[in-house]
Amino acid sequence: MPDEDWWRALWPDPEGVLRAIGAREGMTAVDLCCGNGWFTAPLAHMLGQGRVHAVDLDPAMIRAARRRLAGQEAPDCNWITGDARRMREMIPDPVDLVLIANTFHGVPDKTGLAKAARDVLKPGGFFAVINWHARPREETTVLGAPRGPATRLRMTPQAVRAAVEPAGFTFEKTVELPPYHYGAVFRRP
């Protein structure tokens, strides 16, 4: 996992990213594959009385995300260590938003994961996938070094649509998230 300086350089305004994909006060949300909580903390702040379920397979990432939130006076989250494909078993009530940032490219069964997201969303809820643009890795530098997934793993917005729409979603919009990312937003009908 990259250090704080790297995250700050790449995502200086995580709240702006969350607003761009449609997060707003009062929603309930899942931060899927939450990692160190870079988006979890601002999401918890933004949602106010809403609730965030932070899910990651790696218990060390959940511990890191909890530490990040502990120092920010954010509302408490529901911390879940588990397999994202089993979200329905882990999340008690339907949510308004499922967010996955920087990891969808590495999911072996992308449509299966999208189905798992659909199953925890309320009708009309959103699934947002934040991804690296399909550019060569050597062109996506952060603090002077190439970063992000291998070039062969990167997905175009069209490839994300091809993986997510068969899970029962309607494409809503693509949002540019400079310098190297986009957000593909889908709605559960």
Backbone as CSV, one residue per row, in Angstrom:
resi,resn,N_x,N_y,N_z,CA_x,CA_y,CA_z,C_x,C_y,C_z
1,MET,0.856,-1.175,0.000,0.000,0.000,0.000,0.899,1.234,0.000
2,PRO,0.632,2.183,-0.894,1.438,3.407,-0.923,1.296,4.205,0.373
3,ASP,2.256,5.128,0.591,2.232,5.930,1.818,1.309,7.147,1.679
4,GLU,1.181,7.894,2.778,0.290,9.062,2.845,0.590,10.096,1.761
5,ASP,1.866,10.375,1.547,2.234,11.397,0.554,1.743,11.003,-0.834
6,TRP,1.842,9.735,-1.163,1.389,9.252,-2.462,-0.113,9.457,-2.605
7,TRP,-0.878,9.043,-1.575,-2.333,9.200,-1.632,-2.722,10.660,-1.756
8,ARG,-2.058,11.516,-0.992,-2.369,12.949,-1.027,-2.042,13.546,-2.396
9,ALA,-0.951,13.085,-3.013,-0.571,13.597,-4.340,-1.568,13.151,-5.401
10,LEU,-2.018,11.906,-5.322,-2.929,11.379,-6.336,-4.365,11.841,-6.119
11,TRP,-4.814,11.873,-4.876,-6.193,12.220,-4.537,-6.216,13.355,-3.512
12,PRO,-5.871,14.579,-3.928,-5.846,15.680,-2.959,-7.237,16.086,-2.464
13,ASP,-8.281,15.730,-3.206,-9.646,16.124,-2.834,-10.585,14.916,-2.897
14,PRO,-10.454,13.980,-1.958,-11.322,12.801,-2.031,-12.805,13.148,-1.917
15,GLU,-13.139,14.206,-1.177,-14.543,14.612,-1.076,-15.089,15.044,-2.431
16,GLY,-14.275,15.750,-3.202,-14.690,16.163,-4.544,-14.926,14.973,-5.451
17,VAL,-14.086,13.958,-5.335,-14.264,12.727,-6.114,-15.592,12.078,-5.740
18,LEU,-15.861,11.996,-4.447,-17.101,11.366,-3.978,-18.336,12.137,-4.429
19,ARG,-18.273,13.459,-4.379,-19.398,14.271,-4.873,-19.611,14.036,-6.368
20,ALA,-18.509,13.940,-7.118,-18.597,13.752,-8.575,-19.289,12.440,-8.938
21,ILE,-19.111,11.415,-8.122,-19.755,10.130,-8.434,-21.165,10.040,-7.854
22,GLY,-21.578,11.055,-7.084,-22.959,11.100,-6.612,-23.186,10.853,-5.135
23,ALA,-22.130,10.730,-4.334,-22.315,10.552,-2.889,-22.885,11.836,-2.293
24,ARG,-23.832,11.677,-1.361,-24.410,12.864,-0.723,-24.922,12.515,0.670
25,GLU,-25.130,13.533,1.440,-25.553,13.387,2.827,-26.814,12.527,2.933
26,GLY,-26.822,11.695,3.966,-27.984,10.865,4.245,-27.966,9.502,3.583
27,MET,-27.089,9.294,2.615,-26.995,7.983,1.955,-26.408,6.954,2.912
28,THR,-26.660,5.694,2.609,-25.900,4.598,3.195,-25.031,4.046,2.075
29,ALA,-23.826,3.630,2.437,-22.878,3.254,1.387,-21.989,2.109,1.820
30,VAL,-21.445,1.424,0.817,-20.414,0.420,1.008,-19.155,0.934,0.321
31,ASP,-18.052,1.003,1.077,-16.746,1.260,0.484,-16.108,-0.107,0.318
32,LEU,-16.232,-0.637,-0.884,-15.830,-2.005,-1.194,-14.342,-2.050,-1.505
33,CYS,-13.635,-2.981,-0.894,-12.176,-3.047,-1.016,-11.594,-1.722,-0.528
34,CYS,-11.963,-1.364,0.687,-11.678,-0.031,1.233,-10.206,0.257,1.443
35,GLY,-9.371,-0.760,1.465,-7.943,-0.525,1.641,-7.668,0.231,2.928
36,ASN,-6.830,1.257,2.837,-6.447,2.007,4.031,-7.462,3.088,4.419
37,GLY,-8.590,3.130,3.747,-9.646,4.056,4.143,-9.551,5.455,3.565
38,TRP,-8.753,5.640,2.507,-8.585,6.986,1.939,-9.933,7.596,1.549
39,PHE,-10.836,6.796,1.002,-12.166,7.293,0.667,-13.181,7.034,1.776
40,THR,-12.902,6.076,2.663,-13.853,5.740,3.725,-14.090,6.923,4.647
41,ALA,-13.021,7.553,5.108,-13.142,8.663,6.052,-13.949,9.822,5.470
42,PRO,-13.614,10.331,4.278,-14.425,11.427,3.744,-15.855,11.000,3.430
43,LEU,-16.046,9.743,3.041,-17.396,9.252,2.780,-18.220,9.284,4.071
44,ALA,-17.634,8.845,5.167,-18.336,8.879,6.455,-18.694,10.309,6.844
45,HIS,-17.783,11.243,6.622,-18.069,12.654,6.914,-19.210,13.173,6.051
46,MET,-19.156,12.865,4.757,-20.159,13.380,3.817,-21.552,12.850,4.115
47,LEU,-21.634,11.592,4.476,-22.946,10.980,4.641,-23.647,11.444,5.910
48,GLY,-22.896,11.998,6.830,-23.514,12.508,8.052,-24.219,11.405,8.815
49,GLN,-25.526,11.462,8.844,-26.312,10.455,9.561,-26.448,9.154,8.770
50,GLY,-25.947,9.145,7.537,-25.931,7.903,6.770,-24.931,6.940,7.387
51,ARG,-24.757,5.816,6.790,-23.886,4.785,7.361,-22.950,4.283,6.276
52,VAL,-21.693,4.006,6.672,-20.720,3.433,5.754,-20.345,2.038,6.242
53,HIS,-20.426,1.093,5.330,-19.937,-0.264,5.562,-18.618,-0.356,4.806
54,ALA,-17.511,-0.507,5.528,-16.189,-0.599,4.909,-15.804,-2.068,4.840
55,VAL,-15.605,-2.571,3.618,-15.352,-3.995,3.397,-13.971,-4.182,2.765
56,ASP,-13.202,-5.096,3.331,-11.940,-5.475,2.711,-11.632,-6.920,3.101
57,LEU,-10.985,-7.624,2.209,-10.611,-9.012,2.439,-9.449,-9.116,3.428
58,ASP,-8.625,-8.090,3.480,-7.395,-8.100,4.268,-7.622,-7.441,5.632
59,PRO,-7.497,-8.180,6.725,-7.712,-7.585,8.044,-6.742,-6.433,8.349
60,ALA,-5.533,-6.482,7.783,-4.582,-5.387,7.999,-5.094,-4.090,7.378
61,MET,-5.779,-4.185,6.242,-6.342,-2.991,5.616,-7.491,-2.427,6.462
62,ILE,-8.312,-3.298,7.009,-9.397,-2.832,7.885,-8.803,-2.123,9.099
63,ARG,-7.738,-2.681,9.682,-7.097,-2.023,10.832,-6.552,-0.651,10.431
64,ALA,-5.924,-0.566,9.263,-5.379,0.718,8.792,-6.494,1.736,8.559
65,ALA,-7.591,1.293,7.968,-8.722,2.209,7.722,-9.333,2.669,9.038
66,ARG,-9.453,1.784,9.991,-10.001,2.155,11.311,-9.126,3.206,11.978
67,ARG,-7.801,3.021,11.893,-6.878,4.011,12.471,-7.063,5.367,11.800
68,ARG,-7.221,5.375,10.470,-7.396,6.637,9.747,-8.660,7.346,10.239
69,LEU,-9.730,6.622,10.383,-10.990,7.226,10.816,-10.932,7.677,12.268
70,ALA,-10.234,6.933,13.101,-10.179,7.250,14.532,-9.630,8.651,14.766
71,GLY,-8.721,9.101,13.949,-8.132,10.420,14.135,-8.876,11.547,13.458
72,GLN,-10.050,11.295,12.904,-10.731,12.321,12.121,-12.113,12.691,12.635
73,GLU,-12.488,12.223,13.795,-13.800,12.542,14.355,-14.933,12.287,13.360
74,ALA,-14.817,11.191,12.634,-15.842,10.808,11.663,-16.841,9.876,12.337
75,PRO,-18.046,9.818,11.814,-18.998,8.831,12.335,-18.416,7.428,12.214
76,ASP,-18.790,6.558,13.113,-18.274,5.202,13.088,-18.801,4.460,11.865
77,CYS,-18.010,3.526,11.411,-18.373,2.688,10.267,-18.634,1.273,10.749
78,ASN,-19.271,0.508,9.897,-19.421,-0.919,10.108,-18.239,-1.569,9.392
79,TRP,-17.263,-2.065,10.154,-16.036,-2.621,9.596,-16.228,-4.104,9.330
80,ILE,-15.983,-4.524,8.086,-16.239,-5.906,7.696,-15.007,-6.477,6.996
81,THR,-14.455,-7.520,7.577,-13.392,-8.265,6.914,-14.061,-9.443,6.239
82,GLY,-14.014,-9.465,4.913,-14.670,-10.562,4.219,-14.582,-10.425,2.717
83,ASP,-15.062,-11.434,2.055,-15.058,-11.537,0.602,-16.188,-10.684,0.024
84,ALA,-15.857,-9.784,-0.856,-16.834,-8.868,-1.453,-17.976,-9.594,-2.146
85,ARG,-17.718,-10.774,-2.638,-18.766,-11.529,-3.319,-19.869,-11.981,-2.365
86,ARG,-19.609,-11.888,-1.063,-20.582,-12.316,-0.056,-21.186,-11.116,0.676
87,MET,-21.206,-9.967,0.019,-21.717,-8.748,0.648,-23.112,-8.914,1.225
88,ARG,-23.946,-9.573,0.498,-25.342,-9.701,0.933,-25.449,-10.360,2.306
89,GLU,-24.551,-11.272,2.592,-24.541,-11.935,3.897,-23.980,-11.025,4.988
90,MET,-23.175,-10.036,4.610,-22.463,-9.213,5.587,-23.119,-7.864,5.855
91,ILE,-23.943,-7.392,4.922,-24.539,-6.062,5.043,-26.022,-6.241,5.330
92,PRO,-26.462,-5.769,6.493,-27.806,-6.106,6.962,-28.959,-5.498,6.167
93,ASP,-28.800,-4.296,5.673,-29.895,-3.606,4.987,-29.426,-3.066,3.645
94,PRO,-30.337,-2.895,2.686,-29.953,-2.329,1.384,-29.358,-0.927,1.524
95,VAL,-28.439,-0.610,0.630,-27.719,0.674,0.662,-28.005,1.483,-0.600
96,ASP,-27.599,2.748,-0.563,-27.796,3.667,-1.691,-26.634,3.663,-2.678
97,LEU,-25.432,3.327,-2.185,-24.226,3.453,-3.003,-23.240,2.351,-2.647
98,VAL,-22.675,1.734,-3.680,-21.524,0.845,-3.512,-20.399,1.465,-4.331
99,LEU,-19.281,1.724,-3.671,-18.105,2.322,-4.300,-16.969,1.317,-4.293
100,ILE,-16.297,1.172,-5.428,-15.052,0.412,-5.489,-14.040,1.284,-6.227
101,ALA,-12.928,1.576,-5.555,-11.927,2.488,-6.119,-10.582,1.797,-6.277
102,ASN,-10.040,1.890,-7.472,-8.679,1.445,-7.778,-8.461,-0.061,-7.741
103,THR,-9.512,-0.870,-7.687,-9.288,-2.313,-7.582,-10.114,-3.156,-8.558
104,PHE,-11.099,-2.587,-9.214,-11.975,-3.372,-10.090,-11.194,-4.080,-11.183
105,HIS,-10.124,-3.471,-11.664,-9.312,-4.067,-12.734,-8.746,-5.428,-12.341
106,GLY,-8.548,-5.681,-11.050,-7.943,-6.922,-10.599,-8.925,-7.999,-10.177
107,VAL,-10.210,-7.717,-10.292,-11.226,-8.681,-9.883,-11.349,-9.767,-10.948
108,PRO,-11.197,-11.045,-10.576,-11.277,-12.106,-11.583,-12.656,-12.215,-12.244
109,ASP,-13.728,-12.123,-11.459,-15.094,-12.215,-12.002,-15.790,-10.868,-11.798
110,LYS,-15.548,-9.969,-12.709,-16.066,-8.610,-12.578,-17.590,-8.560,-12.599
111,THR,-18.221,-9.318,-13.481,-19.680,-9.331,-13.540,-20.245,-9.956,-12.266
112,GLY,-19.602,-10.976,-11.750,-20.039,-11.585,-10.496,-19.962,-10.600,-9.341
113,LEU,-18.899,-9.805,-9.293,-18.783,-8.793,-8.239,-19.858,-7.723,-8.411
114,ALA,-20.116,-7.335,-9.652,-21.181,-6.352,-9.907,-22.533,-6.900,-9.451
115,LYS,-22.778,-8.186,-9.654,-24.031,-8.791,-9.170,-24.109,-8.730,-7.653
116,ALA,-22.983,-8.973,-6.979,-22.961,-8.884,-5.522,-23.268,-7.455,-5.075
117,ALA,-22.757,-6.467,-5.804,-23.068,-5.065,-5.489,-24.554,-4.789,-5.712
118,ARG,-25.083,-5.259,-6.822,-26.513,-5.072,-7.113,-27.383,-5.642,-5.998
119,ASP,-26.987,-6.778,-5.475,-27.791,-7.457,-4.466,-27.877,-6.713,-3.138
120,VAL,-26.959,-5.775,-2.878,-27.043,-5.012,-1.623,-27.593,-3.604,-1.837
121,LEU,-27.839,-3.243,-3.099,-28.348,-1.900,-3.393,-29.866,-1.840,-3.338
122,LYS,-30.359,-0.691,-2.897,-31.786,-0.405,-2.996,-32.125,-0.205,-4.472
123,PRO,-33.362,-0.436,-4.890,-33.742,-0.032,-6.246,-33.442,1.461,-6.431
124,GLY,-32.808,1.798,-7.533,-32.401,3.185,-7.773,-31.041,3.517,-7.203
125,GLY,-30.414,2.564,-6.495,-29.095,2.797,-5.921,-28.004,2.784,-6.972
126,PHE,-26.819,3.237,-6.586,-25.708,3.431,-7.512,-24.527,2.521,-7.197
127,PHE,-23.893,2.038,-8.260,-22.625,1.319,-8.176,-21.606,2.184,-8.905
128,ALA,-20.571,2.631,-8.196,-19.558,3.512,-8.779,-18.210,2.804,-8.793
129,VAL,-17.609,2.751,-9.969,-16.312,2.113,-10.171,-15.315,3.204,-10.539
130,ILE,-14.332,3.426,-9.669,-13.262,4.378,-9.966,-12.080,3.569,-10.454
131,ASN,-11.617,3.897,-11.653,-10.579,3.108,-12.314,-9.509,4.007,-12.921
132,TRP,-8.332,3.409,-13.089,-7.269,4.064,-13.841,-7.645,4.029,-15.323
133,HIS,-7.396,5.128,-16.029,-7.577,5.110,-17.485,-6.639,4.079,-18.105
134,ALA,-7.025,3.567,-19.253,-6.245,2.549,-19.965,-5.093,3.215,-20.717
135,ARG,-4.165,3.750,-19.948,-2.955,4.369,-20.491,-1.764,3.533,-20.044
136,PRO,-0.667,3.576,-20.782,0.523,2.838,-20.345,0.950,3.282,-18.937
137,ARG,1.322,2.326,-18.121,1.693,2.607,-16.737,2.803,3.650,-16.640
138,GLU,3.743,3.614,-17.566,4.850,4.571,-17.496,4.390,6.019,-17.695
139,GLU,3.173,6.217,-18.184,2.621,7.575,-18.349,1.859,8.061,-17.120
140,THR,1.636,7.188,-16.150,0.859,7.580,-14.977,1.784,7.642,-13.765
141,THR,2.498,8.739,-13.667,3.472,8.891,-12.596,2.870,9.649,-11.420
142,VAL,3.272,9.227,-10.247,2.895,9.899,-9.005,4.185,10.072,-8.214
143,LEU,4.473,11.308,-7.856,5.715,11.636,-7.148,6.935,11.090,-7.877
144,GLY,6.899,11.214,-9.219,8.044,10.872,-10.050,8.219,9.415,-10.420
145,ALA,7.311,8.553,-9.990,7.445,7.130,-10.313,6.165,6.620,-10.962
146,PRO,6.299,5.693,-11.943,5.101,5.098,-12.538,4.298,4.359,-11.469
147,ARG,2.973,4.558,-11.501,2.116,3.927,-10.498,0.871,3.362,-11.154
148,GLY,0.140,2.593,-10.372,-1.090,1.996,-10.848,-0.867,0.586,-11.341
149,PRO,-1.948,-0.050,-11.774,-1.846,-1.440,-12.223,-1.054,-1.557,-13.519
150,ALA,-0.633,-2.759,-13.806,0.055,-3.036,-15.068,-0.825,-2.572,-16.227
151,THR,-0.199,-2.117,-17.274,-0.921,-1.603,-18.437,-1.955,-2.604,-18.943
152,ARG,-1.633,-3.884,-18.973,-2.538,-4.910,-19.504,-3.805,-5.078,-18.665
153,LEU,-3.785,-4.646,-17.411,-4.952,-4.776,-16.535,-5.905,-3.587,-16.611
154,ARG,-5.466,-2.495,-17.162,-6.273,-1.270,-17.158,-7.472,-1.407,-18.086
155,MET,-8.563,-0.785,-17.680,-9.828,-0.944,-18.409,-10.339,0.392,-18.922
156,THR,-10.872,0.384,-20.104,-11.564,1.566,-20.621,-12.938,1.646,-19.943
157,PRO,-13.563,2.807,-19.972,-14.933,2.885,-19.463,-15.870,1.914,-20.189
158,GLN,-15.649,1.689,-21.472,-16.486,0.761,-22.229,-16.318,-0.672,-21.727
159,ALA,-15.088,-1.045,-21.354,-14.848,-2.387,-20.819,-15.523,-2.553,-19.458
160,VAL,-15.540,-1.500,-18.656,-16.238,-1.559,-17.366,-17.733,-1.738,-17.617
161,ARG,-18.273,-0.980,-18.558,-19.701,-1.136,-18.890,-20.008,-2.559,-19.327
162,ALA,-19.139,-3.135,-20.161,-19.362,-4.496,-20.655,-19.355,-5.514,-19.522
163,ALA,-18.629,-5.233,-18.448,-18.587,-6.144,-17.303,-19.737,-5.915,-16.333
164,VAL,-20.179,-4.663,-16.183,-21.160,-4.323,-15.145,-22.606,-4.415,-15.635
165,GLU,-22.889,-3.962,-16.828,-24.279,-3.939,-17.301,-24.953,-5.315,-17.300
166,PRO,-24.250,-6.410,-17.655,-24.908,-7.723,-17.610,-25.344,-8.151,-16.199
167,ALA,-24.853,-7.468,-15.174,-25.236,-7.774,-13.788,-26.574,-7.142,-13.420
168,GLY,-27.183,-6.438,-14.372,-28.487,-5.839,-14.106,-28.435,-4.363,-13.804
169,PHE,-27.435,-3.676,-14.290,-27.293,-2.239,-14.070,-27.567,-1.450,-15.344
170,THR,-27.960,-0.214,-15.160,-28.108,0.743,-16.242,-26.981,1.756,-16.116
171,PHE,-26.266,1.993,-17.209,-25.186,2.976,-17.197,-25.770,4.358,-16.964
172,GLU,-25.186,5.090,-16.045,-25.631,6.435,-15.696,-24.715,7.497,-16.297
173,LYS,-23.388,7.405,-16.012,-22.455,8.424,-16.511,-21.016,7.996,-16.267
174,THR,-20.126,8.648,-17.000,-18.690,8.555,-16.744,-18.227,9.933,-16.317
175,VAL,-17.458,9.976,-15.253,-16.946,11.225,-14.701,-15.432,11.196,-14.810
176,GLU,-14.850,12.237,-15.357,-13.387,12.336,-15.411,-12.865,12.719,-14.032
177,LEU,-11.821,12.024,-13.587,-11.206,12.269,-12.289,-9.701,12.440,-12.501
178,PRO,-9.295,13.626,-12.949,-7.891,13.872,-13.283,-6.961,13.618,-12.092
179,PRO,-5.703,13.248,-12.357,-5.127,13.233,-13.692,-5.246,11.894,-14.425
180,TYR,-5.505,10.775,-13.708,-5.399,9.474,-14.371,-6.621,8.579,-14.261
181,HIS,-7.695,9.029,-13.658,-8.828,8.157,-13.362,-10.138,8.641,-13.980
182,TYR,-11.096,7.740,-13.939,-12.480,8.067,-14.283,-13.374,7.312,-13.307
183,GLY,-14.592,7.780,-13.199,-15.593,7.068,-12.413,-16.712,6.644,-13.359
184,ALA,-17.017,5.360,-13.379,-18.143,4.847,-14.146,-19.270,4.593,-13.145
185,VAL,-20.404,5.245,-13.352,-21.509,5.177,-12.398,-22.693,4.468,-13.047
186,PHE,-23.225,3.495,-12.315,-24.342,2.671,-12.797,-25.476,2.738,-11.777
187,ARG,-26.703,2.569,-12.266,-27.876,2.588,-11.399,-28.560,1.222,-11.429
188,ARG,-28.997,0.784,-10.247,-29.830,-0.417,-10.191,-31.260,0.016,-10.502
189,PRO,-31.875,-0.514,-11.565,-33.243,-0.104,-11.906,-34.235,-0.473,-10.800
